[in-house]
């Protein structure tokens, strides 16, 4: 079900909805471009979001982009643990809704 080969179908998606797809890809490119926040950090943030949403395509795509941007495996592992801590923290804080 989650084969990177599925990403080859994105071209068809773009052909079927060209205006929206063009706008999405332009936004994606602009959001992840070098800016006030260096690309390296943006890719680490993207990895954290991808891990949170558990999108295997995003995880792989942003892992490759992070490596290309100079992110080390050690930095990726720390990003994984930050993501895990925040996900767990959300469960704990939302657990307060169970209390009287």
C-alpha positions as CSV (number, residue, x, y, z in Angstrom):
1,X,0.0,0.0,0.0
2,X,2.8,2.4,0.9
3,X,5.2,2.1,-2.0
4,X,7.2,5.1,-3.1
5,X,6.1,4.1,-6.6
6,X,2.8,5.7,-5.8
7,X,4.4,9.1,-5.8
8,X,4.8,8.7,-9.6
9,X,1.1,9.2,-9.8
10,X,1.5,12.8,-8.6
11,X,2.0,13.9,-12.2
12,X,-1.5,12.5,-13.1
13,X,-2.9,14.3,-10.1
14,X,-1.4,17.6,-11.3
15,X,-2.8,17.0,-14.8
16,X,-6.3,16.5,-13.5
17,X,-6.2,19.6,-11.3
18,X,-3.5,21.7,-12.8
19,X,-4.2,25.1,-11.1
20,X,-4.6,23.8,-7.6
21,X,-1.6,21.4,-8.0
22,X,0.6,24.2,-9.3
23,X,-0.4,26.4,-6.4
24,X,0.2,23.7,-3.9
25,X,3.7,22.8,-5.3
26,X,4.6,26.5,-5.4
27,X,3.6,26.9,-1.8
28,X,5.4,23.8,-0.7
29,X,8.6,25.0,-2.5
30,X,8.4,28.5,-1.0
31,X,7.6,27.2,2.5
32,X,10.7,24.9,2.5
33,X,13.1,27.3,0.8
34,X,16.0,28.9,2.6
35,X,14.9,31.9,4.5
36,X,15.0,33.4,8.0
37,X,14.9,29.7,9.1
38,X,17.7,27.7,7.4
39,X,16.6,24.9,5.1
40,X,18.3,22.4,7.4
41,X,16.0,23.4,10.3
42,X,12.9,23.5,8.0
43,X,13.6,19.9,7.0
44,X,13.9,18.8,10.6
45,X,10.6,20.5,11.3
46,X,9.1,18.7,8.3
47,X,10.4,15.4,9.6
48,X,8.7,16.0,13.0
49,X,5.4,16.8,11.3
50,X,5.7,13.8,9.0
51,X,6.4,11.6,12.0
52,X,3.4,13.1,13.8
53,X,1.1,12.6,10.8
54,X,2.7,9.2,10.2
55,X,2.9,9.8,6.5
56,X,5.5,7.3,5.1
57,X,5.9,9.2,1.9
58,X,6.6,12.5,3.7
59,X,8.9,10.7,6.1
60,X,11.0,9.4,3.2
61,X,10.9,12.5,1.1
62,X,11.9,14.8,4.0
63,X,14.5,12.3,5.3
64,X,16.2,12.5,1.9
65,X,15.9,16.3,1.8
66,X,17.2,16.6,5.4
67,X,20.3,14.6,4.5
68,X,20.8,16.7,1.5
69,X,20.5,19.8,3.6
70,X,23.2,18.5,6.0
71,X,21.1,17.0,8.8
72,X,23.0,14.2,10.6
73,X,21.5,11.0,11.8
74,X,22.1,12.2,15.4
75,X,20.0,15.3,14.6
76,X,17.3,13.2,13.1
77,X,17.2,10.9,16.1
78,X,16.9,13.9,18.4
79,X,14.0,15.2,16.2
80,X,12.3,11.8,16.6
81,X,12.5,12.1,20.3
82,X,11.2,15.7,20.4
83,X,8.3,14.5,18.3
84,X,7.7,11.5,20.6
85,X,7.8,13.8,23.7
86,X,5.3,16.2,22.2
87,X,2.9,13.5,21.1
88,X,3.1,11.9,24.6
89,X,2.7,15.3,26.2
90,X,-0.4,15.9,24.2
91,X,-1.9,12.6,25.6
92,X,-1.0,13.6,29.1
93,X,-2.4,17.1,28.9
94,X,-5.5,15.9,27.2
95,X,-5.8,13.3,29.9
96,X,-6.7,16.2,32.2
97,X,-10.1,16.3,30.4
98,X,-10.9,13.0,32.1
99,X,-10.6,14.5,35.6
100,X,-13.4,16.1,37.6
